[in-house]
């Protein structure tokens, strides 16, 4: 079995490299970038299609075809700025342990504050951002609070309100939710009696953003002093409470190198998608959020699982996981060619990105070993941006029972969800059904993955 491990550059960035990537002096405070102008029309576009794009003669180039709406453009801008901040703080980041024993760093907190401020500046103060972190560490530790304020201010945010931006907000609180339900009941009663409810009398529940400021914080911490650091990502998505699905998502991977980036693209990639409009990517520090430089991201249309690449985590071995065990079993005839395996030391969002960028065609978020005994809820911010990016790139995304993934109920529960079977399967459309069959057999044989 061919196995490779994705390795990336260290988080420490020299002043010269910083200037090359960001186009400014590291010590200068950046100015707030405005929302991008609408993309150029085809008549004014002179850039050729990206390498590898087989476009018909009358088709628009990838740069023309990418036309983000204001919400997606603002999200791209916010995530890019967060990656900028993350690179800046990499070599001087202090970490704390949260109550669940997972780490949180100044970079996590500052990125969340900066993204929240950027979205509200672009889209309005009523934007709801539900992030993984909160202000508890800043309240308890003055030095951390000062570091967050300074980092946010240095990257164009409002340092004075940085800690306030970390305070938790829920999508709809219990009191307003109950009032909304009463109004809906009254409107339905009026309709049944033949009356007509005033237009707009029952407002829809608002869409909300979910943010993981650093997915893979442990990998990020290791990368501070490790030249072969693992991956991490900034993940931002907007969820529609009507169906519990993300309708846009942005992934910023500041340490990504290699495919699909070209040798001259440098390090780092941003991936963006919106429902029904495809998935796109560009080098992290080139072009503008809605301008040129974007290329279409597509997951390969492989027809055989044995010809696919499976992305796994450090410490996992494909042959010990459900799909690998099933392929090797006599029940399925034994695999004449086992899938290639690529291991990534990172959180789940980077693995979704690997499928969207066609570095891999299969990713399984396995349930923990004790799932059958007590179950486990997944956090929305660990999956939302990845789900929409992978799906819009052409992959099929379901839970481990083949059902749709619903991210919470969009009402009282907006942070956690429990996918069927305890996990998620992401695979190229042509092999998803087969992967689900293989996973189901392997899981029933006791190959449940790792905790």
N, C-alpha and C positions, 0 to 999 in steps of 0.2 A: 504494500500500500504506500503510495506516495504521500508524504506528509511534509508540509512546510509551515513555517511560523512567520507571521508578519511582524517585523521589527521596524521601529521608527526612530527618528532623531530624538535627542534628549530635550527636555523642557528648557534647559538653559540656552539662551539665545544671546549671541554676542551683539554689541552695539552695531557693528557693521552689517551683520545679518538682519538685525532689526530694521535698519534703515533700508536695506535692499527689499525686504518683504513689504514694509508698510509705507515706504516712500516719505518718511519724515524722521526727524531726529528723535531718538528715544526719550529724551528728557522733556520734549515739548508737549504741552497739553494739546491733544487733538481737538479740532473743532467738530461740532455736531454736523454730520452729513445730512443734507436734506433728502427727502424722498426723491427717487430717480425720476427723470423725465420719461414719458412714454417711449417705448422702443422705436427705433427708426423704421420707416417703411422699407419694403424690399427695393424700391427704386433707388434709395439712398444708401443701401447697404453694399459695401464692397468686399467684406470679409468672406473668404471661401468657407464651405461647410467644414465642420470638424472632421479630422481623420477618422475613417471607419464608417462614416455615415453614407449609406447608399441612397441618395435622394434622387427622385426623378428630376428631369430637366426643368420642369415648371414648378418645383416645390420650393418653398421658402427655406432659407438656411436656418440652422438651429438657433442662431442669435435672433432672427426675426420671429421665429415661432414662439419663443419664450416671452410671454407678455403677462407678468404677474399683476394681480390686482393690488390695490393699496395695502391690504392686510398682509399679503404674502411678501410684497416688497419691503414693508416695515419689519417683518419677521426676519427676512434675510439680512437686512441691515443690522438689526439688533444682535443676531447670532454672530455675524462677522465681527462686530465690535467686542462681543464677549470672548471670542477666540483671540482677538488682539490682546485683550486684558489678560487672558489665561497665559499666553506666551510671555507676557511681561512679568507676571508674578511667579513664573515657574521656579526660578532659582532662589526665591526668598519667601516661600509659602509656609506658614505655620498651620499645624493641624490640631484638631480637638476630637475627642471621642464623643459621639452622640449617645443618648440613652440605650440605643440598640447595639452599641459597640461598633458601629460603622463610623468611619472618619468623615470629618467635614473640615475644609480648609478655608483660609481667607479668600482663595480664588473662587470656591463654590459660592460663598456669600456675596462677594463683589460682583460676580457674573450675574447672579440672580437679581441683585438690585439694579444693575445696569440695564439688563434686558427689560425688566419691569418698567423702569423709567422711560426707556426708549420707545416701548410700545405705547405707553400712555401719552408720550409727547407726540407721537405720530398719529395715533388713532383715537385719542380722547381719554380723559381722566376716568371714565366709567369702565374702561377695559378691565376685565377680571383676569388676573394671572395667578394660577395655583402652582406654586413651586415646591420642590422637595424640601428646601431649607426654610428656616424661620429666623427670628431675631434673638432667640434664646442665648446663643453663644455671645453675641455682641453685647447683650444686656449683662451677662455674667462676667465678661472679660473686656476691660476698657482698652487694652492694647489691640485686641482683635477688632473692636469697633473702630478704633482710630485707623487701623490698616485698611479696613473696608472703605471707610470714608475717603481716605487718601487715594486708593486705587480707583474708585468710581469717579472721583473728581478729575484724576489724571487722564481718564479716557472719555471725557466729554459729558459725564453725568453730573448730577447734582449731589455733591457730597453731603450737604446739609440734611438731605432727606433720604440718604442711602439706607440707613438702618430702618427707618419708617417703611421703606419699600419692601422690606423683608417680612413685615408683619403679615400673618396669615389672613387670607380672605376666602370665604366660601362662595360658591356660585350663587346659591339662593339660601338665605337663612330660614330657620324653621318658621318664624313668624310670618315672613313675607310669602313663604311657600304655602302655608295654611290659608292666608288671605287670597292667594292666587287660585287655589283649588276651590274655595268658596265661590269666587267670581265665575269660575268655569262651570260649576254645578248650576249656578243661577242662570247662566247663559244657555246651558243645555235644557234646563227646565222651560225657559222661555221659548226655545226653538220647538220643543215638543208640543207646546200649546199653540203653535202656529204663529208665534210672534217672531220678530226679527231683532237680533241683538245688534247694538251699534257696532259699526266697523271699528276694530281696534280696541274694543272694550275688554278683551281678554288677551293681554300681551303674551307673546311667546317667551319661553324661558331663554335667557341670553346664552349665546355661544361663549365659551371661555377658553383661555389659553392654559396649557399645562407645560411646565418647564422643568427639565433636569439640567441644572447649570453645569455639572460635570458628571456624565455617566461614565463610571470607571475612575472614581476618586482614588482608590487604592493604586491603580495603574499610574495615575497622574503623579501621586506621591513618589512612587518608585522611580518614575521617569526624571525626577528632579536631579538625581545623581547617577542615573543609569543611562549610558550612551545608547543602549538598546532598549529604550523604554517601550512598554506596551501602548495600546491605543486608548484614547478617551474621546468623548464627544460632548458637544453642547446640543441638546435636543429641545426643540420648541414646536408645539402643535396646537391647533385650535380644534376643539371638540364641539360637535353639534349635539346638544342634549336630546334632540328629537329622535335620534337613532343610536346615540352613544358611540358614534364613529368620528374619527378625525377627518376634517375636510381640508386641512393644509398642514404641512409639516416642513421643518427645516432642520438639517443636521450639519453641524460644523465640526470637522475633524482636523484640528490644527496640526497634528503630527503625521497625517497620512502622506505616504509617498508610494510611488509605483503605480501600476495600472489602476484606473484608466488614464492617469495623468501622464502627459508626455514628459520627456527628459527636461525640457525647458520650462516646465510649469512650476517648478519649485516644490515646496512642502506645504501640505494642507489642501483640503477640499471642502466645498460647501455643496450640499445636496438639498434640492428644494422640490416640493410637489404640491399640487392642489387637486382635489377630487375632479376627475374627468378631464384633466388638462395635462397629464403626463408628469414625468419626473425628469429633472435636469440637474446638471452639476457644472461647476467651474472651479479653477484653481482659487484657493481661498482669498488671496490678496491681488486679484486681477479683475478688471472690469468693474461694473457697478451692479447693485442689486437687481435692477431691471434693464440693464444695458447689454452690451455685447459680451462675448466670451462664453456664453452658456452652450452646453452640448447636451444632447438627449441621452438619458440613462435608460438602458434597456436590459432586462434579464434575458439570458439566452433561452431559446426555445428548444432545449434538449428534450429528447424523447425517451431516453433510457437513464434510469437512476445510476447505473454503473458508469455512465459517461459524464456524470455531474461532479461538481466539487462541493463538499460539505464543510461548512465552517463550524468549528468546535472551539471549546474553551481550553485554556491551559489546564493540564491535569486530566483532560478527557482523552479517551481513545475510542475511535469510531467503532472498532470491533466489539467494544464493551457496552455500546449504546444500542437502543432498540433497533434502529434501521440497519446498523452494521451487523448486529447479531442475526437479524432476519435474513439479510443477503447471504450470509455465510452458512445458513442452515440448509439441511437437506429438504426441508419443506418447500423452500423456494429454489431448489435445484443447485444451490451453491453458486456463488457469483464467479463467473469466469473472469470478470474484470471488476475489482472493487473500486468504489468512487475515490477520487482524490480527496485528501483531507487537508484543510488549512486551519491552523490553530491561531487564535487571537487572544492575547491576554487583555481583556477589556470587558466592558459591560455589554448589555444586549443591543443597544442602539448601534454600536459599531458593526455588529453582525448583520443587522438589518441593512446597513449601508453597504456591506460587502455583497449582499444579494442584489440590491438596487444597482450597484456599480458593476455587477457581473463578475466580481472576483470569486464568488461562489454562487451556487444555484439552490442550495438547501441550507436552512438554519432551523434547528429545533430548540425552542426554549423548554427544557425538560422540567418536569415537576420535581420537587425535592424528594429525598428518599422517604420522608415521613408523611408524604402527601396523603396516602391511603388512610393513615390514622387520624390526622387532624386537619388536613387540607391546608391550603396556603393562598392568601390573596396576593395578587400582583399589583404593583403600583403603576398608575396610569402613565406617569412621566417616563417610566422605563421602556415604554412601548409605543406610545401614540405617534410620535414623529416617524419612527421606523416603520410602523404599519402602513401609513399613507405613502411614504416614499417607495417602499418595496412593491406595494400594490400598483402604484401608478407606473412603476418601471416594468410591469407585466407579470410579476409573481402573484401567486395565489396565497392568501393569508387566512388561516382558520385556527380554531382551537384544536386540541388533540382529539376531538371527537368529530371533526369536520364541520363544526358549526361556525357561524359568524362570531367575530370577537366584538363584544359590546363593552365599552370602557365605562363602567359604572352605570348608574341609572340616570345621570344627568340632573338629578334633583338633590337629595340629601347626600348621596354618596358620589363624590366626584374625584376622589383620590385613589381609590382601590377598586379592583374588580377580581373576579375569580373565573378564569377561562375554563371551559369544559375540559376535563381530563387533567387540569392543573397546569397546562402549558399551551404553547403556540407553535404551529408548523408553518414555515414560510418556504415555499418551493416554486421553481419554475412551473408555469401553468401546465405544461405537458407531462410533468412527472408528479404533480402534487397528489393525485389520487393514489398512485402507486406508493409514494412515500408514506401516506397515511395508512395504507394497508400494511406496509412493512413495519411501521412504528407500532401499530396496534398489536401485531403478532409478537414483536420483540418485547413490548411492555408486558404482555400477558405471560411471557416466558420469564419475567422477573428482571429484565434489563431496563430499569427505570431511570437511568441517568445518575447524576450526582447532586448532592445538596448544594 
